[in-house]
Every structure is written in structure tokens, then in C-alpha cells.
Amino acid sequence: MMTDPDILTHKGGAAGTGPVLLIACGALAREVLAINRANGADHFTLRCLPAILHNTPEKIPEVVRNSIQQGRADGFTRIFILYADCGTGGLLDAVCAAEGVDRIAGPHCYSFFDGNETFAARGDEEMRAFYLTDFLVRQFDAFVWEPLGLDRHPDLREMYFGHYERLIYLAQTHDPDLDRIAEHCAGRLDLSYERRFTGYGDLAESLTQISK
């Protein structure tokens, strides 16, 4: 199922049959589909790569390059990348430039969900904040707890999170269940909790601007 978070984490997925190819992180699938439904947009084909690539960001550029080239082999002449820099240190931008495609602006999804200008303006006041999105709330164990070994060694919590002060849940939707889980995640990390509703932020604007 295209919105199953476990499948999107490890396998990715695809949806749509439109002439414009969107190559996206699996962590954005639910949001992209929701925006396209709201816009009545049927001109997209969405191909999501496994979200777990974020745990090895050095792999993202080459996987995206391969997906671009496969898209062209499949006949797509218009391709847009729904990845921020995502820890690639500019290497994803180099791939996009070499392949002649654009990507959504921003250093990471926290920024473009919050709005890149808004996020940047917060500056130092949130230097000690740890962020979650809707997807990461659903997949907290798969992306945070287990990869850091906290399921086996909870004493490592202080080493990883001792310099943080609060967990900020950047909520794309109003979902009391996700809010409850996010607050529980903050408790597991011994951080104060804040929920900030962002909606889809700059992601919605970017998709709206991509014409047929």
C-alpha cells in the first residue's frame, strides 16, 4: 500500500500515471498524495525511494541519479526531485545540476514543512531542538530508537540527546493519535514537548507550481 509507513521506509512505492515524474523520499508519499488530491492534480507519476536512505545520506545522490536515468528511459521528459539536501552536503545538488533537473528548496524536510524562510529565521533559538514530522512520529522506532541502539542500550540516551532541550513535532495534519505518540517520544528522550502545526509548508507550493 502506497501510504504504509513500513513499506515506504524500506521499499518505497509508486502511484499515478501522469506525464510529470516526481522522484521523492518515501517519507513524503502521504503528503504528496494528499496535496495532489486537494489540487485535483492528475499530471504526476510519483516514485518514492526508500525513506531509510536518510540513515545513510551519502547514498541518496547516486540512488536519485539512477532514478532520474530510469525515468528518462521510461519516456519522462519532465522530472522534479522531492528531496531537500538531506545531509548530502551538496552532492544531491551536483547530481541535479548534472542531470538538468530541479529539486525542492531547503536543507531538509523540517525546513520546507515549516517554510524555509520561517525556519531559517528561528536561528539560534532552536539550536537545541530535535524535530519530528508526521512520518517520523509513525516511524520513530525505525528511524531513531533502533538505529541508535536505544532499544538495547537505553543508557546511551544521554550521549545522543543530552545536548537537546525539547522535541518539536512539526505536524502536517491534525491527528490526536500522532500528537499523543509524539509526546510519548519526547518522554522517552527525556525532552520537553512542543507541537507546531505546519501543514505542508513549501512542499504544497512547490507541487502547485509544477504545471503539466
C-alpha positions in Angstrom: 0.0 0.0 0.0 1.4 3.4 -1.1 0.9 5.0 2.3 2.1 2.1 4.5 4.9 3.6 6.5 6.8 0.4 6.9 6.8 -0.3 3.2 7.7 3.3 2.4 10.6 3.1 4.9 12.2 0.0 3.4 10.9 -0.3 -0.2 9.4 2.9 -1.4 6.5 2.9 -3.8 4.8 4.4 -6.8 1.5 6.0 -7.7 -0.1 7.8 -10.7 0.3 7.7 -14.4 0.8 11.3 -15.3 3.5 12.8 -17.7 5.5 14.6 -15.0 7.7 12.3 -12.9 8.2 13.1 -9.2 11.1 11.3 -7.6 10.5 11.6 -3.8 11.6 10.4 -0.5 9.3 7.8 0.9 8.8 9.9 4.0 6.8 12.4 1.8 4.5 10.0 0.0 1.4 10.5 2.1 1.8 14.3 2.0 2.4 14.4 -1.8 -0.6 12.3 -2.5 -2.8 14.5 -0.2 -1.6 17.7 -1.8 -2.2 16.3 -5.3 -5.7 15.2 -4.3 -6.5 18.6 -2.9 -5.2 20.3 -6.1 -7.0 17.8 -8.4 -3.6 17.2 -9.9 -3.5 14.1 -12.1 -0.5 15.0 -14.2 2.0 13.4 -11.9 3.6 10.0 -11.6 5.1 9.6 -8.1 8.0 7.3 -7.5 9.2 7.2 -3.9 12.6 5.9 -2.8 13.0 4.0 0.5 12.9 6.6 3.3 15.5 4.6 5.3 18.1 6.1 2.9 18.1 9.0 5.3 20.2 6.9 7.7 22.9 6.7 5.0 22.6 10.1 3.2 25.8 9.6 1.3 23.8 7.0 -0.8 21.0 9.4 -1.7 22.6 11.2 -4.6 23.5 8.1 -6.6 20.2 6.5 -6.0 18.4 9.6 -7.2 20.7 9.8 -10.2 19.7 6.2 -11.1 16.1 7.0 -10.7 16.4 10.1 -13.0 18.0 8.0 -15.6 15.4 5.2 -15.3 12.7 7.8 -15.6 14.2 9.1 -18.8 14.5 5.6 -20.1 10.8 5.2 -19.3 10.0 8.2 -21.5 9.6 11.0 -19.0 10.8 14.4 -20.2 9.8 16.4 -17.1 11.2 15.3 -13.8 11.2 17.0 -10.4 13.1 15.9 -7.3 11.2 15.9 -3.9 14.3 15.7 -1.7 15.9 18.5 0.2 19.7 18.4 0.6 19.0 15.8 3.3 22.6 15.6 4.7 24.2 15.0 1.3 26.5 18.1 1.7 25.6 19.5 -1.7 26.2 16.2 -3.6 22.5 15.9 -4.4 22.6 19.4 -5.9 25.5 18.3 -8.0 23.6 15.3 -9.4 20.5 17.5 -10.1 22.7 20.0 -12.0 24.4 17.3 -14.0 21.1 15.7 -14.9 19.4 19.0 -15.6 16.5 18.6 -13.1 15.3 20.8 -10.2 14.6 19.8 -6.6 12.5 21.3 -3.8 14.4 24.1 -2.0 15.7 23.6 1.5 18.3 21.8 3.7 15.8 19.2 5.0 12.1 18.4 5.3 11.8 20.2 8.7 12.7 23.4 6.9 10.4 23.2 3.9 7.5 21.9 6.1 7.9 24.9 8.4 8.6 27.2 5.5 12.3 27.7 4.6 12.3 31.4 5.4 10.4 30.8 8.7 12.7 28.0 9.7 15.9 30.0 8.9 14.5 33.0 10.9 14.2 31.0 14.1 18.0 30.7 14.0 19.8 30.0 17.3 16.6 29.8 19.4 16.0 26.2 18.2 19.6 25.0 18.0 18.8 22.6 20.9 15.6 21.2 19.4 15.0 17.8 18.0 12.4 17.6 15.3 9.8 15.0 14.2 7.3 15.1 11.3 4.1 13.0 10.9 6.1 10.3 9.1 8.9 10.2 11.8 6.3 10.1 14.6 4.9 7.0 13.0 8.4 5.6 12.4 10.2 6.8 15.5 11.5 3.3 16.4 12.7 2.5 12.9 14.5 5.9 12.4 15.6 6.9 15.9 15.2 4.4 18.7 16.5 1.2 17.0 19.3 2.7 14.7 20.8 4.4 17.7 20.7 1.2 19.7 18.5 2.7 22.4 16.2 -0.4 22.3 19.2 -2.4 23.5 21.2 0.3 25.4 18.8 3.0 26.8 21.7 4.4 28.8 23.0 5.9 25.5 20.2 8.3 25.5 22.2 10.9 27.4 25.1 10.6 24.9 22.9 11.2 21.9 20.3 13.6 23.3 21.8 15.2 26.3 22.5 18.4 24.4 18.9 18.7 23.3 16.3 20.5 25.4 13.0 19.9 23.6 11.3 17.8 20.9 9.3 19.8 18.4 6.7 17.9 16.5 6.2 19.7 13.2 2.7 18.4 12.4 1.4 18.2 8.9 -2.1 17.1 10.0 -4.4 17.4 13.0 -4.2 13.9 14.4 -4.7 13.4 18.1 -3.2 9.9 18.0 0.0 11.2 16.4 0.2 14.1 18.9 -0.1 11.5 21.7 2.7 9.4 20.2 4.9 12.4 19.6 4.6 13.5 23.2 5.4 10.0 24.3 8.5 10.1 22.1 9.6 13.2 23.9 9.2 11.5 27.2 11.3 8.6 26.0 14.1 11.0 25.1 13.6 13.0 28.4 12.9 16.2 26.4 10.2 18.8 26.8 7.5 18.7 24.2 6.1 21.2 21.7 3.7 20.7 18.9 3.8 23.1 15.9 1.2 22.8 13.1 2.9 23.5 9.8 0.6 21.9 7.3 2.5 21.0 4.1 4.5 24.2 4.0 6.7 24.9 1.0 6.0 21.3 -0.3 2.5 22.3 -1.2 3.6 25.5 -3.0 6.3 23.6 -5.0 3.8 21.0 -6.2 1.2 23.6 -7.1 3.8 25.4 -9.2 4.7 22.4 -11.3 2.4 22.6 -14.3 1.5 19.9 -16.8 
